[in-house]
Amino acid sequence: MNETKPIAGAIYQHYKGKQYRVIGVGRHSETLEEVVLYEALYENSLGRLWSRPLGMWAELVEVNGEMVPRFKFLFN
């Protein structure tokens, strides 16, 4: 698993197509696990700010038989 930390302020695209801006990397207050805080760049009735464990953010997922990053860096 590639746990390269995302760049604060950079735009990433989720493998399903939506785009997000990374706010930064922090720690879970109980487990101290690193988490990525990111903002949805589209209207979302569930909220704009999200977090995900760094390990999940950086992992590869299978799409149509090909391994691709869950979040792909677009630009900073």
Backbone as a ProteinNet text record, in pm:
[ID]
protein_1_A
[PRIMARY]
MNETKPIAGAIYQHYKGKQYRVIGVGRHSETLEEVVLYEALYENSLGRLWSRPLGMWAELVEVNGEMVPRFKFLFN
[TERTIARY]
84.8	0	89.8	55.2	131.5	66.1	131.3	72.4	136.1	163.1	211.6	103.6	142.6	43.9	-3.7	-134	-186.3	-140.2	-144.1	-96.8	-213.1	-197.8	-301.4	-326	-453	-492	-503	-449.1	-451.4	-588.6	-617.3	-741.8	-713.6	-799.9	-789.4	-921.9	-914.9	-1036	-1053.4	-1170.3	-1205.3	-1223	-1193.4	-1201.1	-1341.5	-1444.5	-1580.6	-1610.4	-1515.2	-1528.7	-1541.6	-1587.7	-1606.1	-1471.1	-1467.5	-1343.1	-1350.5	-1232.8	-1221.3	-1095.5	-1100.7	-983.1	-938.4	-811.5	-757.2	-737.1	-788.4	-767.9	-635.4	-612.4	-487.7	-494.5	-385.9	-377.3	-371.1	-453.3	-455.6	-451.4	-489.2	-489.4	-624.7	-667.9	-788.4	-757.6	-847.5	-819.7	-808.7	-867.2	-862.2	-753.4	-741.2	-649	-515.3	-509.7	-393.2	-363.8	-455.7	-441.7	-446.1	-360.4	-362.5	-487.3	-553.3	-672.5	-656.7	-722.5	-723.5	-855.8	-850	-969.8	-980.1	-1095.9	-1111.1	-1250.5	-1261.6	-1384.4	-1439.7	-1567.7	-1634.8	-1647.5	-1613.2	-1623.3	-1749.3	-1854.2	-1983.6	-2091.3	-2212.8	-2322.9	-2346.6	-2348.1	-2367.7	-2454.9	-2573.9	-2668.9	-2621	-2524.8	-2472.5	-2362.3	-2312.4	-2208.1	-2092.8	-2009.1	-1896.5	-1764.2	-1749.8	-1622.9	-1630.1	-1524.4	-1517.5	-1379.2	-1370.9	-1239.9	-1234.1	-1112	-1089	-950.5	-933.3	-799.5	-700	-581.2	-478.3	-455	-454.2	-433.1	-537.4	-663.1	-770.1	-756.3	-723.9	-706.8	-604.3	-494.2	-379.7	-386.4	-486.8	-486.2	-530.9	-496.6	-540.9	-669.9	-759.6	-885.1	-896.1	-968.2	-983.3	-1104.7	-1081.2	-1187.4	-1172.2	-1272.8	-1270.2	-1142.4	-1101.3	-984.8	-851.3	-853.2	-728.9	-719.6	-599.5	-577.2	-548.4	-629.9	-615.8	-617.6	-559.2	-563.6	-707.2	-742.1	-875	-891.6	-786.4	-786.5	-664.8	-687.1	-580	-553.3	-427.8	-386.9	-416.8	-482.2	-508.4	-419.1	-427.6	-344	-342.1	-246.2	-229	-253.7
-117.5	0	124.5	221.4	345.9	449.9	482.4	578.6	716.4	757.4	891.7	989.9	1086.4	1180.9	1275.3	1301.9	1397.2	1538.6	1624	1762	1851.7	1924.2	2017	2121.5	2143.8	2240.5	2182.3	2063.2	2001.4	1940.7	1927.1	1867.9	1723.5	1633.2	1491.7	1445	1342.8	1284.2	1142.9	1116.7	982.9	894.2	767.4	677.6	671.7	712.5	715.2	847.1	944.4	1065	1197.6	1199.9	1327.3	1385	1518.6	1586.1	1641.3	1643.2	1685.9	1769	1862.3	1941.2	1890.8	1859.4	1813.2	1932.8	1921.1	2022.9	1994.5	1869.9	1833.2	1692.8	1651.6	1520.5	1546.1	1472.9	1486.7	1349	1343.6	1216.8	1196.7	1073	1035.1	1054	1117.3	1153.4	1033.2	921.8	804.9	706.2	680	576.1	632	761.9	832.2	792.7	720.1	685.2	813.4	819.7	935.7	931.6	1047.5	1060.4	1180.1	1172.1	1281.3	1354.2	1486.1	1569.9	1633.9	1617.4	1669.3	1725.4	1812.6	1885.3	1843.4	1809	1777	1905.2	1898.4	2014.2	2006.1	1954	1942.3	1950.8	1978	1985.4	1846.5	1837.9	1709.5	1732.9	1679	1701.4	1642	1551	1490	1572.9	1674.6	1760.6	1777.7	1876.7	1907.5	1851.3	1837.3	1791.7	1644.5	1572.8	1428.9	1392	1275.5	1224.4	1076.7	1030.8	891.4	854.9	733.2	691.3	704.7	751	770	642.4	527.5	401.3	375.1	408.4	391.4	494.3	618.6	724.9	683.4	626.6	598.6	463.2	381.2	246.1	240.4	128.3	100.5	20.2	45	-29.6	-87	-196.4	-259.7	-202.6	-154.5	-102	-168	-243.5	-313.6	-395.7	-464.9	-551.3	-480.4	-349.5	-270.6	-207.5	-206.8	-143.3	4.8	89.7	234.9	297.2	417	481.9	521.5	506.5	549.8	699.8	777.8	921.1	954.6	1015.1	1050.6	1200.9	1236.8	1376.9	1440	1557.6	1630.4	1753	1842.2	1963.1	2028.5	2119	2189.2	2336.6
0	0	0	-82.7	-91.4	-1.8	110.7	202.4	187.9	64.5	40.7	85.6	165.8	218.1	109.1	104.7	6.8	39.7	-60	-48.9	-8	102.9	147.3	39.2	6.6	-94.6	-234.9	-255.6	-388.4	-417.4	-546	-591.9	-635.5	-589.8	-622.2	-679.8	-763.1	-819.1	-766.7	-708.9	-663.1	-785.7	-773.1	-888.9	-949.3	-875.6	-929.9	-1002.5	-996.6	-1077.3	-1005	-881.2	-809.7	-766.3	-753.7	-715.6	-573.9	-510.6	-371.4	-351.8	-255.8	-216.2	-79.4	-68.2	59.8	152.1	272.7	376.2	447.3	478.9	544.2	600	663.6	728.4	878.1	952.5	1097.9	1162	1287.9	1361.4	1428.7	1430.4	1504.4	1652.5	1725.2	1864.9	1959	1924.7	2011.8	1971.3	1840.2	1794	1746.1	1724	1668.9	1523.9	1461.9	1320.2	1236.7	1132.9	1044.8	957.3	945.9	863.2	769.5	654.7	557.3	571.8	588.7	591.2	453.6	388.8	252.8	231.2	130.3	101.4	-34.4	-37.7	-163.6	-246.3	-372.8	-461.2	-547	-489.2	-555.5	-447.2	-485.8	-391	-333	-201	-134.8	-12.1	-12.6	97.3	229.7	225.9	347.9	412.9	342.7	397.4	301.1	329.1	242.1	292.7	424.6	480.9	518	480	501.1	552.6	617.1	658.2	622.9	602.3	566.1	618.2	670	711.8	595.7	626.6	523.7	444.5	510.9	441.1	334.2	364.1	263.8	153.1	189.1	89.3	-15.3	30.8	-56.4	-126.4	-94.5	-149.9	-296.1	-357.6	-493.5	-486.4	-581.3	-591	-731.4	-743.2	-873.7	-946.7	-1069.2	-1154.8	-1291	-1331.5	-1460.3	-1478.1	-1372.1	-1378.6	-1369.2	-1350.3	-1341.1	-1203	-1147	-1017.2	-1038.1	-974.7	-988	-849.1	-833.5	-701.8	-665.2	-538.4	-492.6	-519.1	-490.9	-517.3	-602.6	-717.6	-809.7	-802	-783.8	-781.6	-917.2	-916.1	-1040.5	-1052.6	-953.2	-955.8	-818.5	-804.9	-678.6	-700.7
[MASK]
++++++++++++++++++++++++++++++++++++++++++++++++++++++++++++++++++++++++++++

